[in-house]
Amino acid sequence: MGGRGMAPACVASLIFAVVQCGPAVADPVVVDTVAVGESPQGVAVTPDGARAYVTNLSNDSVSVIDTVSNSVIGSPIAVGWEPKGIAITPDASKAYVVNKRDFTVSVIDIPTGTVGPPIDFGLEADTPLEVAITPDGGRAYVTNNDKDNLLVIDTATNTPVGAPIAAGELPQGIAITPDGTRAYVTNTFTNTVAVIDLATEAITTSVAVGVNPVAVAVTRDGDRAYVTNADDDTVSVIDTATNTVTASVPVGDTPVAVAVSPDAKRVYVANADSSDVWTIDTATNAVTGSPIGVGLNPSAVAVTPDGSRGYVTNAGSNTVSVLAFQPSPPRSVTASAGDAQVSVNWSAPDFTGGEPITGYTATAAPGGGSCTTTGATGCTITGLLNGTTYTVTVTATNAVGTSAPSEPSNPVTPSAPPPGPQPSSKKVQKPRDAKGKPPARIKGAGTTVLTGRNALTNAGQRIHTIVDVRVKGSTAQGEVRYYRIVRGPAGKVSIRTYGRPGLKVVLVQSAPATDTYKPFRQRTVYVNGAKR
């Protein structure tokens, strides 16, 4: 099985996986199992993600899987003896199949499903295993295991070109960088990875890795290469800028296949003897989640270009396990604080795993208070402690599973609202006795005392009196004949009336506030002498 180092497609195999553009993916779950031929070895996915091609070692054939229905379509395509590695050209026109036992490469015309004459290397070939295609689709490189070299194919003519390229001892896996300048080749005999300059066709360096390196995958940006070491159950991480190993990650039993998610956030490792797939978080270079059980003796893994599905060939059970990837975390989480609560808003995940989002859960830390929605991108977490600072993460859920938590929100601190205006603690000021109280009525003709002499409030303040009089239907000059305001000594105020109907009197009494009493103000209205 094989893959290619081209940007448009996403192909992973036992030996090689290329990371293409695409959204984030999380830990996978098995959603389907497809029966194929005997001892499936390699798998490659077309650049549009519509088909997965699987090599069947013991049937000398290739099965084609429709990735929408996850079912085999058509009859197996007959190829050479014991097909192993496979890679598809960037334009999806051809699939190159390495035939391990008859030392040839079969070329499948993808639109027609037909196979042309095999590419025969003559005496130069001996146990070819894997194949990788350059990003421009112009060359295919085949690891020639027993001859310690690479065989080169011109894909325009489907003929061998040039001399074999030295590739280290017992080369097996191969990955080409996205810029097409270098090939990374695993050497199982020397426990190294040979770095080959494809322009000069020479090894520039060899990187020591784990025991029995089998598969290699290069990230889409070309920054890192991931190598499975079958005999010490690790994955070596190579920094391609320095060609040094920066991490060694323990995985399952006998890792033989590797693929990288389209966004390079996850690495998927198939372990032959533990029959499972492990996930590595590339940010930490540590295993995340639990092993995903697949079929017996998985031998290859490939990821679709959109990152929604993974295909794992199971050599021991003659099946392909279909992995679905959970949603990526929600994005742009923001929080705002209220009284013992936090309101949270976010954006939907970039990647949904091919299934609609059915719910979100927002969780506050510390404490774990939460709120949920059935699709809305906002909710409010209640029951929090005022004065405690919280951050919030959000997960997305669909039919596949639940995403990893989002990045934390901005920190917020709930608090009680500020107190409103407080009632005054001062006493109520009012007239102390009858001298300051308005009369019950005003005489229609005669004199009425409005405020008596030395009228004081209970605060000892003198009451100030203002009188406003209106006479219906009169002139300013006439009004004088209908009433008179008389102000006496010590604040005494009286009104003298002369029998005019419609007389309206407004009496306003006031006194200023003191340190312990509120200000006093009282307005009394009389019409025709009656208090209103």
Disulfide bonds with the S-S distance in Angstrom:
Cys371-Cys379 1.98
